[in-house]
């Protein structure tokens, strides 16, 4: 029996402030949930256990509307622990498959972030920021170093953001058009 799971967005897990994070919009898409419902679930979790706040980062995304307008759309980034608490109640074979895909990507992203080159960059970035607080002269040095470090950070993060092809003989990745056709047949 083939388990129907959505096609993988690229990537499932992104790097935010040097931490692997899942986007609530991708979580909603992958688990066939309305994003508004996922946002409500996260808010409910945070209300019940405020200490979980460290696992979720509230964000606003600018979304274009008609006639050149824009609105702000809320979403959350969640770390691996936050993701696991959020999806713990999602059941079924497809949900399990999707959870395993996310876990694999979290693990791979963590491994990629834990390289000597990335740790070296983090130490240099922290030292540069610390020196900037000392005085005006150091602030001038920081102004010179910051664009270089930011450029290097973007390069490092771009190298980390590679897709992880995950295949399983019992799983069939179904494109949205195919899923719509299957659902209309039912």
FENHUTA-V456280 format. One record per residue. N is the residue number from 1. RES is the residue in one letter. PHI is phi in radians with two decimals (999 if undefined). Layout:
<<N;RES;PHI> <N;RES;PHI>>
This chain:
<<1;X;999> <2;X;-1.55> <3;X;-1.63> <4;X;-1.48> <5;X;-2.21> <6;X;-1.19> <7;X;-1.07> <8;X;-1.26> <9;X;-1.25> <10;X;-2.09> <11;X;-1.69> <12;X;-1.29> <13;X;-2.10> <14;X;-2.09> <15;X;-1.73> <16;X;-2.27> <17;X;0.89> <18;X;1.10> <19;X;-2.22> <20;X;-1.21> <21;X;-2.41> <22;X;-1.80> <23;X;-1.65> <24;X;-1.03> <25;X;-1.18> <26;X;-1.22> <27;X;-1.02> <28;X;-1.05> <29;X;-1.06> <30;X;-1.17> <31;X;-1.75> <32;X;0.95> <33;X;-2.00> <34;X;-1.26> <35;X;-1.08> <36;X;-1.03> <37;X;-1.23> <38;X;-1.14> <39;X;-1.04> <40;X;-1.08> <41;X;-1.05> <42;X;-1.13> <43;X;-1.06> <44;X;-1.10> <45;X;-1.06> <46;X;-1.20> <47;X;-1.22> <48;X;-1.27> <49;X;-2.33> <50;X;-0.99> <51;X;-1.13> <52;X;-1.29> <53;X;-0.98> <54;X;-1.17> <55;X;-1.65> <56;X;-2.30> <57;X;-2.08> <58;X;-1.27> <59;X;-2.39> <60;X;-2.12> <61;X;-1.97> <62;X;-1.44> <63;X;-2.06> <64;X;-1.21> <65;X;-2.04> <66;X;-1.09> <67;X;1.04> <68;X;1.34> <69;X;-1.43> <70;X;-2.62> <71;X;-2.36> <72;X;-1.69> <73;X;-1.98> <74;X;-1.36> <75;X;-2.77> <76;X;-2.16> <77;X;-1.72> <78;X;-2.26> <79;X;-1.34> <80;X;-1.05> <81;X;-1.13> <82;X;-1.08> <83;X;-1.03> <84;X;-1.11> <85;X;-1.13> <86;X;-1.09> <87;X;-1.66> <88;X;-0.91> <89;X;-1.49> <90;X;-1.34> <91;X;-2.08> <92;X;1.89> <93;X;-1.13> <94;X;-1.13> <95;X;-1.07> <96;X;-1.10> <97;X;-1.06> <98;X;-1.15> <99;X;-1.01> <100;X;-1.11> <101;X;-1.10> <102;X;-1.08> <103;X;-1.04> <104;X;-1.08> <105;X;-1.22> <106;X;-1.03> <107;X;-1.09> <108;X;-1.11> <109;X;-1.15> <110;X;-1.05> <111;X;-1.09> <112;X;-1.18> <113;X;-1.32> <114;X;-1.68> <115;X;-1.75> <116;X;-0.99> <117;X;-1.11> <118;X;-1.19> <119;X;-1.11> <120;X;-1.08> <121;X;-1.06> <122;X;-1.04> <123;X;-1.11> <124;X;-1.14> <125;X;-1.11> <126;X;-1.07> <127;X;-1.11> <128;X;-1.10> <129;X;-1.13> <130;X;-1.10> <131;X;-1.08> <132;X;-1.12> <133;X;-1.43> <134;X;-1.29> <135;X;3.10> <136;X;-1.10> <137;X;-1.10> <138;X;-1.15> <139;X;-1.11> <140;X;-1.10> <141;X;-1.10> <142;X;-1.05> <143;X;-1.06> <144;X;-1.29> <145;X;-1.32> <146;X;-1.01> <147;X;-1.08> <148;X;-1.16> <149;X;-1.14> <150;X;-1.12> <151;X;-1.10> <152;X;-1.12> <153;X;-1.07> <154;X;-1.05> <155;X;-1.12> <156;X;-1.11> <157;X;-1.19> <158;X;-1.11> <159;X;-1.19> <160;X;-1.34> <161;X;-1.39> <162;X;-1.68> <163;X;-1.24> <164;X;-1.91> <165;X;-1.19> <166;X;-2.12> <167;X;-2.16> <168;X;-2.59> <169;X;-1.07> <170;X;-1.72> <171;X;-1.98> <172;X;-2.05> <173;X;-1.26> <174;X;-1.95> <175;X;-1.25> <176;X;-0.96> <177;X;-1.13> <178;X;-1.15> <179;X;-1.11> <180;X;-1.11> <181;X;-1.11> <182;X;-1.13> <183;X;-1.18> <184;X;-1.26> <185;X;-1.29> <186;X;-1.31>>
